[in-house]
Amino acid sequence: MTKYEIVIGLETHVELATDSKIFCSCGGHSSANEPNDCVCPACCGMPGMLPVTNKKVVELAMRAGLLLNCNINRYATFDKKSYYYPDLPCSYQITQWFHPICTNGSVEIKTKNGTRTIGIKQIHMEEDAGKLVHDDWTDTSLVDFNRTSVPLIEIVSKPDFRSSDDVLAYLENLKAMLRFAGVSECEEGAMRCDVNVSIRPEGSTELGVRTEIKNMSSLASIERAIKYETARHIDALERQTEVLVQETRRWDDIKNRTFSMRNKETAADYRYFPDPNLMPIVIDDEWLDSVKASMPASAAQKAEEYKGYGIADKDVEMLTAERNLCDLLDSVIARGCNPKDSVAWILTDCAGILRKNGQIMRNLNISGKKLARIITMVGKNEITRAAGKKVLAAVIEKDVDVDEFCRENSLNAQTDQSAILAVVTRVLDSNAAAVQDYLGGKQKAFGALVGGCMRELKGNGDPATIRSLLEQELEKRR
């Protein structure tokens, strides 16, 4: 049997993190609450309504190009891609064909087989289509235009992937970079792939018949679809089970196989032509330099910085997985808090409170100023560690003022020795049996007495002071 090589290329559609659509002022897709409640005459294709380019979309596309080492083209245009489908109200999509904004990039991926470089052919901006909602009960299809004209970039790779492992590593890397740089949230549905698969005999340079698998969003499904298509192509060539044709197919997650949708169109089928309603985009040095200056540090750069603080590799990995965690840590450190101590507060205490409320670290919303204040108060023994956790929970859940919450709930640690001594004396007097147990050599009794003092002080006494005074008073009673 002939040995075959898999050849894969990806077209990755990424929804951009903007507050409005690409050619009108309607809110982004996440702004919608009900079907068709986030549309206007412009984005639903009413005659005479002219599009206006969202500058933020252009800047996020430039940022993506810089991340992927692309050339940022100084002259870019929008074009009309003509095809009829019910979720496309104008019967054409505004995209970029003749002059895309970014070209000739590359990105490195790491797999179990080592490091490889994947070429990026281009990145272009375009508008999303609407969404068809199929109702099997009434045997009808409804159209929701909320997603129409939501801004996308399409990242077109070169056919440089040779396995599903390559593809998954690339997508994970892409997702992490785009999220960290604020280009896209890359949540479910906001990052979709068209996967182009072909096979050829090992050593051959000619590309085989290509199959495009449309609108894949799940990494697990992408992996299974690639394996299925690879097996289908090999069977067709080796056993003549079918004649391979260039076509578009869809993946069925339940049946675990692909199904033919249509023959693959060519550029001529789409009748691309420049959109006369949109002016060309001219990017000068000043604009490009401002975008470069606004680029945040990459996850790799932040990882090196955090390792310099002595933060453990596992913690660094968790921090750099979410941009908001890095921003929070940076803010806390800038206010004079110890980096390693701050990481413990974020990855242990904050994470625990979020888990209790059924949330994940991406949902963490606490100002660096408030977290730094809590950490500082605990460090200076103004409140106990336990009280600090109570304040933290209140800040995360209700966004309370730290100092005011401490005053209202009497959380300020009592370090006044005379006040604590009075409590210690009272606890010893009322727990004679525990005192005798301790004096008789039972060390566990000491812990019980410490607990009694803490209860009397409602958890707000300084533990070190309590233990010291207890030891002194117990010695007096020998």
DACOR-V379732 format. One record per backbone hydrogen bond with DSSP energy under -0.5 kcal/mol. NH is the residue of the N-H (numbers start at 1). CO is the residue of the C=O. Records with the same first field share a line. If there is no record, write none. Layout:
NH = CO + CO
This chain:
5 = 200
7 = 198
8 = 161
9 = 196
11 = 194
12 = 10 + 155
13 = 11 + 192
14 = 12 + 153
15 = 190
16 = 151
17 = 183
18 = 16
21 = 26
22 = 149
28 = 19
31 = 28
32 = 29
37 = 34
44 = 40
45 = 42
46 = 41
49 = 46
50 = 48
52 = 23
54 = 22
55 = 53
57 = 54
58 = 54
59 = 55
60 = 56
61 = 57
62 = 58
63 = 59
64 = 60
65 = 61
66 = 62
67 = 63
68 = 64
69 = 66
70 = 65
71 = 103
73 = 71 + 101
76 = 281
77 = 99
79 = 95
80 = 273
81 = 79 + 93
82 = 80 + 270
83 = 81 + 91
85 = 83
88 = 85
89 = 87
91 = 88
93 = 81
95 = 79 + 93
102 = 123
103 = 71
104 = 121
105 = 120
106 = 68
107 = 118
109 = 116
111 = 114
114 = 111
116 = 109
118 = 107 + 116
119 = 117
120 = 105
121 = 119 + 156
122 = 156
123 = 102
124 = 154
126 = 152
127 = 94
128 = 150
130 = 87
131 = 144
133 = 142
134 = 132
135 = 140
136 = 134
139 = 135
140 = 135
142 = 133
144 = 131
145 = 143
148 = 145
149 = 128
150 = 147
152 = 126
153 = 14
154 = 124
155 = 12 + 153
156 = 122 + 154
157 = 10 + 155
158 = 119
160 = 158
161 = 8
167 = 163
168 = 164
169 = 165
170 = 166
171 = 167
172 = 168
173 = 169
174 = 170
175 = 171
176 = 172
177 = 173
178 = 174
179 = 175
180 = 176
181 = 177
182 = 179
183 = 178
184 = 178
190 = 187
192 = 13
193 = 216
194 = 11
195 = 193 + 213
196 = 9 + 194
197 = 195 + 211
198 = 7
200 = 5
202 = 3
204 = 201
211 = 197
212 = 247
213 = 195 + 211
214 = 212 + 249
216 = 193
222 = 218
223 = 219
224 = 220
225 = 221
226 = 222
227 = 223
228 = 224
229 = 225
230 = 226
231 = 227
232 = 228
233 = 229
234 = 230
235 = 231
236 = 232
237 = 233
238 = 234
239 = 235
240 = 236
241 = 235
244 = 242
247 = 210 + 245
248 = 262
249 = 212
250 = 259
252 = 257
253 = 251
256 = 252
257 = 252
259 = 250
261 = 248
262 = 248
264 = 246
269 = 266
270 = 266 + 267
271 = 267 + 268
272 = 267
273 = 80
275 = 78
276 = 274
278 = 275
281 = 76
282 = 280
283 = 74 + 281
284 = 282
288 = 284
289 = 285
290 = 286
291 = 287
292 = 288
293 = 289
294 = 290
295 = 291 + 292
302 = 298
303 = 299
304 = 300
305 = 301
306 = 302
307 = 303
308 = 304
309 = 305 + 306
310 = 307
311 = 306
316 = 312
317 = 313
318 = 314
319 = 315
320 = 316
321 = 318
322 = 319
325 = 322
326 = 322
327 = 323
328 = 324
329 = 325
330 = 326
331 = 327
332 = 328
333 = 329
334 = 330
335 = 331 + 332
336 = 333
337 = 332
342 = 338
343 = 339
344 = 340
345 = 341
346 = 342
347 = 343
348 = 344
349 = 344
350 = 345
351 = 346
352 = 348
353 = 349
354 = 350
355 = 351
356 = 352
357 = 353
358 = 355
359 = 354
363 = 360
364 = 361
371 = 367
372 = 368
373 = 369
374 = 370
375 = 371
376 = 372
377 = 373
378 = 374
379 = 375
380 = 376
381 = 378
382 = 377
383 = 377
384 = 411
388 = 384
389 = 385
390 = 386
391 = 387
392 = 388
393 = 389
394 = 390
395 = 391
396 = 392
397 = 393
398 = 394
399 = 394 + 395
400 = 394
405 = 401
406 = 402
407 = 403
408 = 404
409 = 405
410 = 407
411 = 406
412 = 406
413 = 382
414 = 460
415 = 413
417 = 415
420 = 416
421 = 417
422 = 418
423 = 419
424 = 420
425 = 421
426 = 422
427 = 423
428 = 424
429 = 425
430 = 426
431 = 427 + 428
435 = 431
436 = 432
437 = 433
438 = 434
439 = 435
440 = 436
441 = 438
442 = 437
443 = 441
445 = 442
446 = 443
447 = 443
448 = 444
449 = 445
450 = 446
451 = 447
452 = 448
453 = 449
454 = 450
455 = 451
456 = 452
457 = 453
458 = 455
459 = 454
460 = 457
462 = 414
463 = 461
466 = 462
467 = 463
468 = 464
469 = 465
470 = 466
471 = 467
472 = 468
473 = 469
474 = 470
475 = 471
476 = 472
477 = 473 + 474
478 = 475
